[in-house]
């Protein structure tokens, strides 16, 4: 397939709106006009024992996810948003692929299934079952289940990082690393999650994880006990995990 040239920003926004409503032709147009972007990112990860075509398929999966999740309110161009999404998908694959080898056909099926799943969700207002999704992508249910499981990320940023019963998660321990594009997506993710909290809950999270305050220090600032802060923090983290699913 010959790489198509990038589209004007306004045209991209119009296509994204159509794709979000389930228009498959709009999705395909966006993918076709961003293949050069995917390939440019793939080149960064060559020489690690994985063929270009395999990395390209994974990059396209990241592109599809970027198309599905982009919101014009992010105030960044789609390409800016897509770069870290594509790179992140490739990096996760390279991290996990040392343990689990996935065939190209399985990867391609997973890419098609992810796009079809989102399209059906938007059309019907609910997640499709495995039988409905298999019919949509013309695959056997068992084959589809294997493909989706093989491509499922093995780590969640909300998984606990300690075994001592504490509520600390990978997200809690993330360092502020990465390029400008990665920072854009991190800020978008955090903004979406924090907006789901009430003002008092949001204040506690900011104090605890952005200003590195202890529970005792927060208790004094909020005029409550340390035990109350601990319980509230635990409840907020559970709420964030539910919101991120």
N, C-alpha and C positions, 0 to 999 in steps of 0.2 A: 504494500500500500504506500503510495506517494504521500509524503507529509504535506498537509495543507498549511497555508500561511495562517498566522494568528488573526483573530477576528477583532474588530473594534469593540471597545469596552461596553458600549450600549447594546450592541448585538449579542455579546456574551451574556449580559444580564437578562435579555429577553429570552434567550435559549435556556438559561438556567431556570427561569420561571416556568417555562414549558416542561422542562425535564422534571421539575418538582411535582408537576401535575400528572406525570406518567407518560409524557410524550417520548416514545423510544427514538424517534427520528432526531429529536433535539439532543438527546443523550449521545447518540452516535455522532452527530455533527460536532458536539463539544469534544468528544474523544478524538475524532479525526483531526481537529484543528489544534490539538494539544499533544500530538504524538512526538513532535520535535522536542517539546519541553520534557516529556518523559525520557526520551533517548538521551538528552543532554545530562539528565540527572543519573541515568543508568551508567553512563561513562565514568562517573566518579567512583563506582564500586566494582569496576572490572579488575581482573587479576586476583580474585579471591576464590577461585575454584568453581565459579558458577558461570554458565554460559550467558551471553548477552541476551538471547531470546528469553531465557528463563527470568532474568532480572527485569526484562521489558514487560513480561506478563504481570509480574508482581507490581511493577510501577504503574501499570494500567489499573490494577485493582485500587491502588492508592488514589489515582486520578478519579475513578468512579466514586470513591468515597468522598473525595473533595467536592465533586459535582453535587452529590446528594446532600452534603452538610453545609455547603456555602450559604451564607446569608448576606444580602446587600448591606445590612446594618453593621457588618463587621468593619466597614469603611476602609477596606483594602481591595485591591484588584484581585480577580479570581486567580490569576497566575501566581501572585504573591502568596495567597492562601494555599494554593495547590502544591507549591514546591516542597514545604516541609511535610505535607501529607504523603506525597509520593516517596520522598526520601525516607520518611519514617517507616513506611510499609516495607521498603527494601531492606532497611537496617534490621527490622524485626525478623524478616525472613532469613537474613544472613546469620543473625544470632541463633535462631532456632533450627536452621537447616542442617547444622552440624549433627543434630540428633535425629531429625526426621527428614528423609529424602522424599520429595513430592514430585511426581511425574508432571510433565508439561500439560498433558491432557487434563489432569486433575486441577491444575492451577487455572487453566482456561475455563473449565466448568465452574469453578468457584467464582471467578470474575463475573461470568454471565449470571450466576445465581444471585450474587450480591446485588447486581443492578436490577434483576427481576424482582427480588424480594422488596426492595425499596419502592419500585414502581407499583407493585400490588398493594403495598401498605398504604401508599398515598391514594390509590384508587378506591380501596375498600375500607380504609380507616382502621385496619387491623393487620397483624402479621399473618402471612399465609402459612398454611400447614405444609408439611413436607410433600404430601401428595400433590397439592395444588402447585407448589413451586416446581416440583419435578416435571409436571405437565407443561408448565410455562417454558422451561428450558429444554424440553424434549430429552429427558434423562430418566433412568430408573431411580426410584426413591432411594434404594440402597446405595447406588453409585453417588447420588447427590449428597447423601448423609456423610459418606466417606470424604467427599471433596470439601464440604463445609467444615468438618471436624479437623481435617488436615491443615486447613488454612486458618483455623482459629488461633488468635494470639494466646500464648501460653502464660502470660503475666498480665495482671491488671494493676493499674496505678493505685487501686484501692485495696490490694491485698496486704495483709499484715506482714511487716518485715521482721518482727520479733516473735519469739515463742513464749514470752513471759506473761501473756495475757493482756499486754498493753494494746492501745488502739492505734499505735503508730503505723502508718501505711507508706507505700512507696512514694505516693504523692507528697507526704509530709517530709520525706527525706530527700526529695529531688534538689539538686544543686542548680543554680542559675547558670547553666552552660548552654552552648549552642549559638547559632548565628541569629541575625536579625529576624529572618523569616520564622525560625523556630520560636522566637520570643513572641511574635505576633499570634501564633496559634495558641501558645501557652496562655497569653493574656485573654484570648477569646474564650478558651475553656474555663479559666478561672472566673471570668466575668459571668458566664452562663451559670456556673454552679453557685456562685455567691449570690446571684440575683434570686435564687430560689429560697434563700434564707430570710428570716425576719431580721429587722434592724439589730436587735440585741444579739442574735445568733451570729450575724455577720461581724459585729464588733468583736465578739469573743474570738472568732477565727482569725481576724486580722491581728489582734493582740497576741494570740498564741503562736501563729505560724508565720507571720510577716514581721512582727516586732519582737519575737523570741521572748515573750513574757512567760514567767512561770505561772502555774495555776494559783499560787498564793498571791502573786503580784496582781493578777487579774481579779482575784476575789476582793482585794482592797480597793481596786479601781471601780468595781461594779457594786461594792457594798454588800457582798454576799459571802458565804463561807467557801472555803476551798473545796469541800465536799460537793457543794452545789455546782461549782464550776466544773468539777470532774464529771458529774452526772450530765450536765448540760453539754459539755464537750463530746461525751460519748454519744448522746442523742443526736447532736448535729452531724457527727461523722457518719452515723447510720443513715441519716437523711440524705447526705451527699452520695453515699454509696447507692442508695435506691434511685436517686436522680440520675446517676451516671449509667445505669443499666440500660 
